[in-house]
Amino acid sequence: MIESAPIRTLPLLPSNVLAGRIPKWRLDRLVHRPCPVCDADDPSTICRRPDHLAVAQCGSCRMTYLPEIPEDEDLAAFYRNYAENKELTPAKVSWIRKLLPNRSPDPFVELLENSGGLSGRRLCEVGCSYGSFLSRARERHARVFGVELDEAALEHLGRIGIPASKTFEASAEFDIVCAFQLMEHLARPSQFLGLASRVLRSDGRLLLALPNGGEGEKVGPAWIGYRVDLEHLNYFSVASLSQLLSRYDLYAEHFWEYHQPNIVRSNGPAKPRPGWKQKATELLRKLQCDPYRGSGTFVLCVLARKAET
């Protein structure tokens, strides 16, 4: 008889890596949930994260997720002050930007312009934080609205004139719904997609960006994605995400994989100053802003449409 390999608990990242911080969950009050994609309840543990929560794979659809998660009360408390927990702040406008207002394009704005345009479209971003993307979309004459739980961010959105609240209105209707780095946080992602489908007009667009769980399938239990951003509850691949989207008449039209993980180590040894070639390359990259390119596959971006009725 061949013994199964022991379940490995992954090591903490150094304390100076912001993305590796462990939220203060009450581990004695975790709640169980079935697979967030197919609702089967046959998880097979892959590993334990540094916070000791188990990462598992669904025996039916192969979705990777956490079957035991913090209770709703703990999640709500965490996201009320999410910006503070993640050290997020509103974007500052430098004196150079005031003199030279032209900025490098936003890749999500360019994707939406290329797939049907923004001008005059009703656009909602769920999890909009301080409104950086919505401000860019508004510059392209989109009619924007934000959904955000963080109270400090909501106050800031009010100050810059972006309408926002903690949820949709019952009668809301949009041409575009966006959610960047959101799906991985949700205890019940199917509820969000059901709501997004309800408020989207026929042939409306849903633009998602999230950590690429397909990398975890390639790398295995030691994948860096299981050691960073430990508030994540779901690890979608393009296949598992597409399966869940289709349950709500949403169908993936395009997808892209890009970027490396953001493992910034602060207070380390001083880095050498970049040479002129590196500076020139970075400047060209910002000016071109090709939304379909990028080094790495850590982020998954999916553009889906609501089926026409």
N, C-alpha and C positions, 0 to 999 in steps of 0.2 A: 504494500500500500504506500502510495506517495503522499507524504504530508504536505499540506498547503503551506505556502510561505506566510510568516507572521505579518500582521498588519503593522505597517511602519508609521510612527509618529514623526512628522517632519520637524526639523529644527527651526528655531526662531531665526529671523534675520537680525543683524546688529541693531542696537537701539537707535542708531542715528539714521536708520532707513524709515522714513515716515510711513511708507506703504506697508511696512511690516508690523505696525502697532496692533496690539490685540484689544478689541473693544471689551468693555466691562460687562459681558453677559453673565447672567446668573445661570450657571451650568446645571444647577439642581432643579431648574424650572423649564427645561427644554420641552418642546412639543414635537410630536411625530407628525409627518405628512407623507402622503403617497407621492409617486412620481409627478412632477408638475407638468409633464407633457401628455402622458397617456393614462394617468391615474392608477396604474398598477402599483402594487405594494410588495415588490420583490427585489429590494435593494441588495447589492453585493458590495461590501466595503472595499474601497481601493486603498485608502490611507487615512490617517488622521492629521489634520492641519496642526500648526503650532498652538492653536487655541483649543486643541483636543476634540474639536468637532469632526465627525466622520464624513469623508467624501465617499459617495457610493455611486454605482452604476445600476440603472434600472435593468432588470432581467428581461423585460419585454421589449422596450424600445431603445435601450442603450444610452438614454439620457444620463448625464453626470450631474449629480445634485447632492445637497445635504438633506438626509431624511429626518434628522433631529435638528431643530432650529430654535433660536430664542423666541420666547412668547411675544405676542403683539405689543404688550406693554413695554417690554425692553426695546423692541425695534422702534416704537414711536418715540420713546425718550431719546434714543440715539439720534434719530433724524430731525428732531426739533432743533438740535444744535449741530447739525452735520457739518456746516461750514467751519465752525470752530474746531470740531474734532479733526477735520482734514486740513486745517489751516488754510482755508480758502478765503479770499478777499476780493472785493470788486476790482476790476481792471483799472489801473491808473493811466491817465492820459498825460504823457510827458510833453514838455515844451517843444520837443522836436516834432511830435505828432501834430501838435497844434499848428506849427509852421508848415509842415508837410502832411496834409491830411490823408494822402493816398497811403493805404495800408496793404500788406500782403493779403490776397484773397482768402476767404474762409472756405475750406474744402467742402463743408456740408452745404454752404450757400451755392457753390459752383455745381455740386451734384444736383441740387434742386433746380437751378437755372437750366441745366442741360437736360433735365427729364420732364420739362413742362412749364418751367418758369415760376416766378414768385410774385410779380407785380399784380396787385389786386387779389391775390389768393389769401384765404383765411388760414393762418398757420398757428398751430398750438405746439409748444414744446413742454413736455412733461418732465419735471426735474430740471427746471431751467436755471437754477442757482441764481447768480447775480445778473443774468440776462445778456451775457456777451453775445451769444449766437442770435438771440432775438433782436438785439440792437442792429446787428449786421443785416438780418432779414428785413427789418424795418427800413433800412437804408435802400433796399431794393424794392420798396413800396409794397411789401407784404403787410397784411393786416394781422398783427401778432397778438398772441395771448399766452400767458405762462401758467403752469401748474407747479407749485413748489411748497414743500412742507417747512423748510427752514424759515423761522420767523424773521431773522435779521435780513435774509435775502428778500423776503416779501416786502419789508420796509424799504429796502433799496430800490426794488422794482417800482414801487409807488413814487419814489422821488424822481426817477428818470422817465416816468410817464408810460410804463409798460403795464397794461392791465394784467392782473394775476390773482390767483386764489389757490386754496389748498385742494381744490377739486374742480371737475367740470360742472357747468350748469346742466340741468336735465335737458334743456332744449338746444344745447350746443351743437354746432355743425361746422366742420372744417374741411378744407381741401387737402390739407397736409397736417399730419401729426408726426412729431419728432420725439425721440427719446434716446439720449446719448448717455451711456454708462448708467442705465437704469434697470434693465431687465434682469441683470444678475443679482440685484438687491431684493427682488420681490418674493415674498413668501408665497404669493398666489399669482404668478405671471399670467395665467390664463384669464384671470379677472381683468387685468389691465388690457390685454389684447381684445377681449370681448367688448370692453368700453371703447377702446380706440376704434374698433370696427363699427360700433354703433354711431359714433359721432362723425365718422368719415363719410363724405359723399361718395356716390358711385364713381368708381375709377380713381378715388382719392389715393394719395400717396402716404405711406408709412415709412419713415426713415429711421433705422435703428443702428446704433453702434454699441458694442459690448465686447468684453474679453472673449477671445476665440477659444472655446472649449475644445475645438478640433486639435489645437496644439497639445492639450492634455492627453488626448487619445494617441497622439504620435509619441510623446515623450514618456508617458506613464506616470506612476505615483510621485516621482520626484519633480514634476513640472513646477516651475517657479510660480505659476498662477495659483497654486494651492498654498503659497506662502505669503502672498501679498493681498492687501485689501480684504481683510478677514471679516468684513461685513457681507461679503458675497455669499449668496445661497444657491446660485445656479451657475452651471458651466455649459452654455449652449454651444453646440457645433452648428454649422450651416444646415446640416441634415435635421437635427432635432428641432432647431428653431423653425425651419420650414414646415415641419410636421405640425407644430403647434399653431403656426400662422394659418395653415389651411383649415383648421377647425373653425375659424372665424371669417371665412371667405376672404382671407388675405393671402396673396400669392407672391412669393419672391420673384422679382424681375431681374435684379442684378445683385451681385455680392462682391465684396472686395476684402482682402486680408492685408494688413499693413501694420507698421510700427513695431518697435521693441518695447518691452515692459519698462515702466518708469521706476527704476531702482536707483534713486539718487541718494548718495551717502554724504551727509553733511559733516562739517567739521573734520574732514579728512585732510591729507596732505595737499598743498597747493598744486593746482594743475598748471602745466606749462601754457603760456599764452599762445593762442592760435596764430599760425602764420597767415600771410596774405592769401595763399591759395585756399586755405580752409575758410577764411572769411568770405572770399569771393564765391566759393561753392555754396555756402550757406545763404548768401544774398541772392544768388540765382535761384536756389530752391524756393525761397520765400516769394520771389517775383513770379515764378512760373506757377507754383501752387497747383500742380496736377493732382486732382483729387483721387485719381485711380492708381497712383503710385505711392511707394513708401518702403522703407527698409524694414523687413520683418513681417511676421504674421500673427502678432499677439492680439491685435484688434480685428474684430469682424464687423463689417458694415453691410447692412442689407437694406435694399430698397424694395418694398412690397407695394402692391396695389390692391385695393378692394375690388372684388369681382363686380362687374356691372350687372345691375338688376333690371 
